[in-house]
Amino acid sequence: MPRPNDHPASWRTPDDTATLPPTSGSPRGAAIEVLESDELLGIGLGSDILVVDDEPANLTAYEAVLAPLGRRVVTAESGIAALARLLEQDFALVLLDVSMPDMTGLETARRIRERPRNRGLPILFITGVEWSTEVVLEAYAAGAFDFMVKPVLPEVLCAKARVYLQLQERTRALRRYSAQLHAAEAQLAAAGDASRGKDEFLAMLSHELRNPLWAAANALAVLRAARPGPELAIAERQIGHLTHLVGDLLDVGRLTHGKVELRREAVQLAGVIGHALDDARPRIERRAHQLVASVPGDLLVDADRHRLRQVIESLLDNAIDNTPDRGHIAIAAGFEGSFVRLTVRDDGRGIPAALLPHLFELFVQGEQPLDRSDGRLGIGLTLARALVELHGGTIEAHSDGPDRGATFVVRWPGASEATPTAPMLALARPAPVPRRRVLVVDDNSDAAEMLAALLETLGYEVAVATDGAAGVEVARQFAPHVALLDIGLPIMDGYEVARRLRQLDTCRDTLLVAISGYGQPNDRERSRQAGFAHHLVKPVELATLTSLLETVQADPPR
């Protein structure tokens, strides 16, 4: 029989190798052995124990000693037989006699280590001959993990073998845990990508919805000015409701990613509640609800006025939606230490005990009537909790069960001496001054025409363009006092239009106002850098727009 060292290539089998594409510096078709990560961790790849000794009696004794470990023991009477066994299967551990005929244990260990698959296989040397430091060092150089001298105590041999087997088990458990962590990390990354995609989709959807909503709102305003009627008021309320839903969808994404910026100030709680009740009055009267509000006028909270109103409107909407006709709703507020305690109570459908722990989660709603006439998405309470907590407050819900009503309690930080005070704003606006020229540039022709018609009814002189290049040409002759520019224009966007208008002699003093469906902080910053004085988000309230127009001098900016 040829010795293994005479034919090194025979120490490989077709199963051990894989032909991979050549890399730089390697010949085409070179056989590269595929390795497993276990090989680099100092553990065996199999589960059985291989015992190599040229004495059959020793093999029988080793099998008996190792039996309590619960692993199958495979025996070999020579180094060549051991190498053959290793080609047939993987092992967890090898016990190797040093002194054997034909091939010594040291040479066998070297041959074992030549095979990449066995580089981490633990080898325990056992010798019965005289030994020296040089022999021990040579054994470790050949790949030994441990070295024992006969006679070996059975308990010691079993204990040493158990250590390596436990190392194998724990290493594999760590590998499984590591694989689970990597899988979880990949899932988190995928979830992050999906979340970013969702936010981008919601922003795009908001933009696409706000354009037609603004056109419809302007058309209604023109019709209402010409012929007021209850049907127009209904349509206006529905458009307002759609606008509210669009805003809620966007706010969910902003709050989830911490992108909401608060403009905190000392806010009179009674005033904000009063405005919310004014808006909700038609729905309250339509359902004949009995509403009682007890809110002292001296309650000041530390809040972003707009976000505080969102919270109050969400709680009020929830009470109205879940209270049957002719039901009762009560709003009360008072001081509670450094906080202001706001309570909204109703005697409506109540909240099942199973729903209470999940009430503030996204898209969670109780049982809904079949008509779903109020068209809610189930995100109002989610937004309310997020906004309250963002201010450093708390919100909780209580109910005795179905048909027993519900109570929502908000604890909002009260205003302190450090809370900034907002300047008083004039509520009345003067009548529009004629001869102010306004340029409207919007690729949505319906929105542009309706806005122009609305402004003309208020006495403004208006020019319209439906693309950026045309807007620049119109502005060259029209010399507008104000340019209302849509950002999302095709070919030449609103930012570029603004830059080009600033280069015209007739537009050097023109007030540039960006009007867009996008209202994120980075969108507003881009507008500022492009030269816009204001950034308005569609649909723009008429009072906001006319307030801006009235700040411009009527004299031509030529």
GULUMRO-422985 format. One record per residue (C-alpha): x, y, z. Coordinates in steps of 0.05 Angstrom, whole numbers, plus 5000, padded with zeros to 4 digits. Example, Ala and Ser with C-alpha at 12.3 -4.5 7.8 and 13.67 -1.06 7.14 Angstrom:
<pts>
c1; c2; c3
5246; 4910; 5156
5273; 4979; 5143
</pts>
This chain:
<pts>
c1; c2; c3
5000; 5000; 5000
5030; 5068; 4982
5043; 5116; 5040
5000; 5178; 5041
5062; 5223; 5037
5079; 5190; 4970
5013; 5214; 4941
4991; 5279; 4974
4934; 5289; 4924
4901; 5225; 4949
4885; 5261; 5014
4828; 5295; 4978
4763; 5269; 4950
4715; 5299; 4898
4668; 5315; 4956
4721; 5357; 4990
4732; 5405; 4932
4693; 5453; 4889
4716; 5483; 4823
4708; 5558; 4827
4721; 5612; 4775
4795; 5630; 4773
4818; 5691; 4810
4877; 5735; 4792
4940; 5694; 4797
4905; 5625; 4798
4900; 5578; 4739
4832; 5567; 4708
4795; 5507; 4738
4839; 5504; 4801
4805; 5461; 4855
4790; 5503; 4917
4766; 5466; 4978
4702; 5494; 5007
4709; 5507; 5081
4659; 5514; 5137
4665; 5566; 5191
4670; 5512; 5245
4740; 5496; 5219
4766; 5562; 5243
4736; 5555; 5313
4777; 5497; 5341
4721; 5446; 5342
4706; 5383; 5303
4653; 5382; 5250
4624; 5314; 5268
4594; 5282; 5330
4632; 5216; 5338
4700; 5205; 5372
4757; 5173; 5333
4807; 5131; 5374
4872; 5110; 5340
4918; 5058; 5373
4955; 4997; 5346
4936; 4956; 5407
4864; 4926; 5402
4861; 4918; 5478
4873; 4993; 5486
4818; 5008; 5437
4769; 4966; 5476
4789; 5001; 5541
4781; 5070; 5510
4712; 5052; 5485
4691; 5033; 5556
4721; 5096; 5587
4688; 5142; 5537
4619; 5108; 5537
4590; 5155; 5591
4598; 5214; 5542
4541; 5188; 5499
4581; 5193; 5434
4595; 5136; 5386
4667; 5114; 5388
4700; 5095; 5322
4767; 5058; 5325
4828; 5053; 5278
4890; 5011; 5289
4938; 5053; 5247
4950; 5123; 5221
4931; 5103; 5150
4866; 5073; 5175
4852; 5137; 5213
4862; 5180; 5151
4814; 5135; 5113
4762; 5143; 5168
4769; 5219; 5165
4755; 5216; 5090
4691; 5178; 5104
4663; 5223; 5158
4675; 5282; 5205
4692; 5273; 5279
4684; 5315; 5341
4750; 5292; 5373
4810; 5247; 5358
4850; 5207; 5411
4916; 5190; 5378
4971; 5143; 5402
5040; 5173; 5391
5079; 5108; 5378
5050; 5066; 5321
5083; 5025; 5265
5084; 5049; 5192
5061; 5119; 5209
5072; 5151; 5277
5019; 5190; 5313
5058; 5255; 5301
5060; 5242; 5226
4987; 5223; 5226
4970; 5289; 5261
5009; 5328; 5209
4971; 5293; 5153
4905; 5307; 5188
4923; 5380; 5193
4941; 5384; 5118
4868; 5377; 5101
4834; 5445; 5111
4770; 5412; 5135
4807; 5382; 5195
4847; 5443; 5216
4803; 5456; 5276
4793; 5383; 5296
4816; 5372; 5369
4872; 5320; 5375
4891; 5289; 5442
4958; 5252; 5442
4969; 5192; 5487
5038; 5161; 5495
5064; 5101; 5534
5138; 5110; 5517
5188; 5154; 5549
5175; 5226; 5533
5213; 5290; 5537
5200; 5364; 5530
5222; 5360; 5457
5170; 5305; 5444
5115; 5345; 5476
5133; 5407; 5437
5136; 5367; 5373
5067; 5339; 5388
5038; 5409; 5397
5073; 5432; 5334
5039; 5374; 5297
4972; 5400; 5319
4959; 5371; 5388
4907; 5403; 5434
4928; 5362; 5494
4982; 5310; 5513
4972; 5252; 5563
5020; 5198; 5587
5000; 5126; 5600
4974; 5100; 5645
4917; 5149; 5638
4866; 5152; 5693
4797; 5137; 5662
4766; 5196; 5700
4818; 5244; 5673
4812; 5220; 5602
4736; 5224; 5605
4739; 5294; 5636
4787; 5321; 5583
4745; 5292; 5526
4682; 5322; 5557
4714; 5392; 5558
4725; 5390; 5482
4656; 5362; 5468
4624; 5416; 5511
4665; 5468; 5475
4638; 5441; 5409
4566; 5444; 5434
4572; 5514; 5462
4608; 5540; 5400
4553; 5513; 5356
4500; 5544; 5401
4536; 5610; 5394
4538; 5602; 5319
4463; 5589; 5318
4452; 5650; 5361
4497; 5691; 5316
4459; 5668; 5255
4394; 5688; 5288
4424; 5757; 5304
4446; 5765; 5232
4377; 5745; 5207
4344; 5793; 5256
4392; 5848; 5233
4374; 5834; 5161
4300; 5837; 5178
4311; 5903; 5215
4347; 5931; 5154
4292; 5907; 5109
4240; 5937; 5156
4279; 6002; 5156
4280; 6003; 5080
4206; 5988; 5079
4193; 6043; 5130
4232; 6094; 5089
4195; 6072; 5027
4129; 6080; 5065
4148; 6151; 5086
4168; 6169; 5015
4103; 6140; 4989
4061; 6178; 5041
4097; 6243; 5023
4085; 6231; 4949
4012; 6212; 4962
4003; 6274; 5004
4030; 6317; 4948
3986; 6284; 4896
3924; 6290; 4941
3936; 6362; 4962
3937; 6389; 4891
3866; 6368; 4873
3842; 6384; 4944
3868; 6455; 4937
3836; 6463; 4868
3769; 6439; 4896
3774; 6484; 4957
3788; 6545; 4914
3730; 6528; 4868
3684; 6523; 4928
3708; 6590; 4954
3692; 6622; 4887
3623; 6591; 4885
3609; 6610; 4957
3627; 6683; 4942
3579; 6683; 4883
3521; 6642; 4913
3524; 6620; 4985
3486; 6557; 5002
3483; 6498; 5051
3506; 6448; 4998
3572; 6487; 4990
3583; 6486; 5065
3575; 6410; 5064
3625; 6403; 5008
3673; 6449; 5044
3668; 6408; 5107
3683; 6344; 5069
3744; 6375; 5036
3768; 6398; 5104
3758; 6327; 5129
3800; 6298; 5072
3854; 6350; 5084
3855; 6329; 5158
3863; 6255; 5139
3921; 6271; 5093
3956; 6310; 5148
3945; 6253; 5198
3978; 6203; 5151
4039; 6246; 5143
4044; 6262; 5218
4046; 6187; 5235
4109; 6179; 5192
4141; 6243; 5220
4128; 6223; 5293
4153; 6152; 5282
4220; 6178; 5258
4225; 6237; 5307
4219; 6289; 5252
4166; 6333; 5286
4193; 6399; 5310
4155; 6434; 5366
4147; 6510; 5371
4131; 6514; 5444
4100; 6575; 5478
4052; 6593; 5533
3984; 6575; 5504
3916; 6590; 5534
3881; 6522; 5537
3810; 6551; 5537
3823; 6588; 5472
3849; 6526; 5436
3790; 6484; 5461
3742; 6539; 5439
3769; 6538; 5368
3764; 6462; 5366
3692; 6464; 5390
3675; 6516; 5337
3699; 6470; 5283
3663; 6410; 5313
3598; 6448; 5325
3563; 6425; 5261
3575; 6352; 5277
3555; 6360; 5350
3490; 6395; 5330
3475; 6344; 5275
3477; 6288; 5327
3443; 6329; 5381
3498; 6317; 5431
3495; 6353; 5498
3565; 6383; 5509
3589; 6416; 5572
3657; 6450; 5576
3688; 6474; 5641
3757; 6504; 5625
3783; 6563; 5666
3812; 6619; 5624
3876; 6624; 5666
3902; 6555; 5647
3966; 6564; 5607
4004; 6504; 5580
4074; 6497; 5551
4056; 6473; 5481
4061; 6478; 5407
3994; 6511; 5393
3981; 6472; 5329
3999; 6404; 5361
3958; 6419; 5423
3897; 6432; 5379
3910; 6366; 5342
3907; 6328; 5408
3843; 6363; 5430
3810; 6352; 5362
3829; 6278; 5364
3798; 6268; 5432
3736; 6308; 5413
3728; 6270; 5348
3734; 6204; 5386
3680; 6226; 5435
3633; 6249; 5379
3643; 6186; 5337
3631; 6139; 5395
3572; 6174; 5429
3502; 6160; 5402
3454; 6215; 5382
3431; 6257; 5441
3488; 6231; 5483
3531; 6272; 5531
3603; 6297; 5525
3640; 6335; 5579
3706; 6372; 5576
3740; 6396; 5640
3809; 6421; 5658
3846; 6445; 5720
3914; 6450; 5753
3948; 6387; 5779
4015; 6407; 5808
4059; 6433; 5752
4013; 6401; 5701
3945; 6418; 5673
3896; 6360; 5675
3848; 6356; 5616
3790; 6307; 5617
3744; 6288; 5559
3686; 6243; 5581
3628; 6213; 5543
3571; 6164; 5557
3578; 6128; 5490
3597; 6058; 5467
3653; 6050; 5517
3716; 6009; 5509
3721; 5933; 5518
3773; 5912; 5570
3812; 5873; 5517
3818; 5935; 5473
3842; 5983; 5527
3916; 5962; 5527
3919; 5971; 5451
3875; 6033; 5444
3932; 6080; 5426
3965; 6034; 5375
3964; 6051; 5301
3900; 6034; 5262
3867; 6003; 5324
3793; 6017; 5329
3735; 5988; 5367
3674; 5958; 5334
3651; 6005; 5279
3581; 6016; 5251
3570; 5987; 5182
3564; 6054; 5148
3629; 6082; 5177
3600; 6150; 5163
3655; 6188; 5198
3710; 6156; 5155
3764; 6154; 5209
3829; 6115; 5198
3842; 6096; 5270
3904; 6139; 5277
3877; 6199; 5315
3890; 6170; 5385
3959; 6145; 5363
3977; 6216; 5342
3948; 6244; 5406
3991; 6200; 5451
4054; 6213; 5410
4044; 6288; 5412
4027; 6289; 5487
4089; 6248; 5504
4132; 6291; 5458
4113; 6350; 5502
4130; 6310; 5565
4059; 6295; 5585
4017; 6232; 5592
3950; 6207; 5565
3908; 6149; 5589
3839; 6120; 5576
3788; 6091; 5624
3723; 6054; 5613
3677; 6008; 5652
3664; 5968; 5590
3616; 5967; 5529
3561; 6019; 5531
3589; 6049; 5595
3624; 6109; 5563
3698; 6128; 5564
3742; 6179; 5597
3808; 6205; 5569
3855; 6241; 5617
3913; 6284; 5591
3966; 6313; 5637
4001; 6369; 5599
4060; 6409; 5625
4037; 6477; 5650
4071; 6541; 5626
4127; 6568; 5670
4166; 6632; 5672
4216; 6600; 5623
4161; 6586; 5572
4164; 6637; 5515
4102; 6680; 5504
4074; 6686; 5434
4058; 6756; 5408
3985; 6773; 5400
3962; 6765; 5329
3910; 6810; 5297
3848; 6770; 5280
3816; 6819; 5232
3847; 6828; 5163
3838; 6890; 5121
3803; 6888; 5054
3847; 6870; 4994
3880; 6929; 4960
3869; 6931; 4884
3925; 6932; 4833
3970; 6882; 4869
3995; 6837; 4814
4000; 6763; 4829
4033; 6710; 4785
4008; 6639; 4794
4052; 6583; 4766
4023; 6512; 4774
4022; 6453; 4725
3954; 6433; 4753
3913; 6478; 4708
3849; 6468; 4750
3885; 6490; 4813
3918; 6550; 4777
3853; 6574; 4746
3812; 6566; 4809
3863; 6603; 4850
3866; 6659; 4798
3790; 6664; 4797
3788; 6668; 4873
3842; 6722; 4876
3808; 6762; 4821
3743; 6763; 4860
3783; 6794; 4917
3809; 6849; 4872
3878; 6824; 4853
3906; 6826; 4782
3928; 6756; 4765
3969; 6723; 4710
3974; 6647; 4703
4027; 6600; 4674
4026; 6524; 4676
4100; 6510; 4669
4164; 6542; 4694
4191; 6570; 4628
4124; 6603; 4612
4122; 6631; 4683
4190; 6665; 4673
4167; 6696; 4607
4101; 6720; 4636
4138; 6751; 4695
4185; 6789; 4649
4126; 6831; 4624
4077; 6825; 4681
4125; 6848; 4736
4087; 6814; 4793
4087; 6840; 4863
4079; 6767; 4887
4096; 6701; 4852
4060; 6639; 4877
4103; 6582; 4850
4087; 6508; 4853
4151; 6470; 4869
4135; 6405; 4833
4135; 6433; 4762
4157; 6390; 4704
4223; 6404; 4667
4238; 6468; 4706
4218; 6461; 4780
4197; 6518; 4825
4266; 6526; 4855
4296; 6540; 4787
4239; 6587; 4768
4253; 6626; 4832
4326; 6633; 4815
4311; 6657; 4745
4259; 6707; 4769
4311; 6738; 4814
4354; 6752; 4753
4299; 6793; 4720
4298; 6868; 4730
4222; 6866; 4736
4224; 6815; 4792
4281; 6836; 4837
4232; 6859; 4891
4178; 6807; 4878
4155; 6768; 4939
4168; 6694; 4923
4121; 6645; 4956
4131; 6570; 4948
4067; 6529; 4946
4076; 6454; 4951
4047; 6389; 4974
4112; 6376; 5011
4123; 6409; 5078
4180; 6373; 5112
4236; 6415; 5144
4285; 6398; 5089
4233; 6421; 5037
4226; 6488; 5072
4302; 6495; 5077
4309; 6483; 5002
4257; 6537; 4989
4294; 6586; 5033
4360; 6572; 4997
4325; 6582; 4930
4303; 6652; 4950
4231; 6640; 4973
4206; 6685; 5029
4151; 6636; 5049
4135; 6562; 5040
4060; 6544; 5042
4033; 6473; 5042
3973; 6456; 4999
3915; 6465; 5009
3931; 6536; 5031
3879; 6571; 5074
3853; 6634; 5040
3864; 6676; 5103
3938; 6656; 5105
3948; 6671; 5032
3913; 6739; 5032
3951; 6759; 5095
4016; 6749; 5057
3990; 6786; 4996
3969; 6845; 5038
4040; 6855; 5065
4063; 6875; 4996
4063; 6948; 4975
4015; 6965; 4920
4066; 7005; 4881
4098; 6968; 4823
4165; 6937; 4840
4196; 6962; 4775
</pts>
